[in-house]
Amino acid sequence: MRLKEEFSHTIIIEKSEFICYLGRAFTEIEAREFIQKIRKEHRDATHCCTAFVLGERNEIMRSNDDGEPTGTAGSPMLDALCKSGLTNCCACVVRYFGGIKLGAGGLIRA
């Protein structure tokens, strides 16, 4: 299944704002360009965690926690992409910290 167009969604959890962006990417270069575009738009964000799956059978998969505790952001995002059935898709979740720590479980759920 392929993403038809870029998508974004915002949620607020415990005063932290999370903005999820999904975009199409067919190469690792395209995925990294999408990530850079989002990072430039949100230079003042606390974190910009990422994950992407490329290829018809997800031959290339990458994730990054961007300073969040190890395994609490990029890895769950990658898992969600894989379970969704999407291919050639890149996800970025931008976080603006609201002053309340969510803990590992809270970050994974967010």
Secondary structure, DSSP 8 states (H G I E B T S, - for coil): -B--S-EEEEEEETTEEEEEEEEE-SSHHHHHHHHHHHHHHTTT-SEEEEEEEESTT--EEEEE-TTSSTTSSHHHHHHHHHHHT-BSEEEEEEEE--S---HHHHHHH-
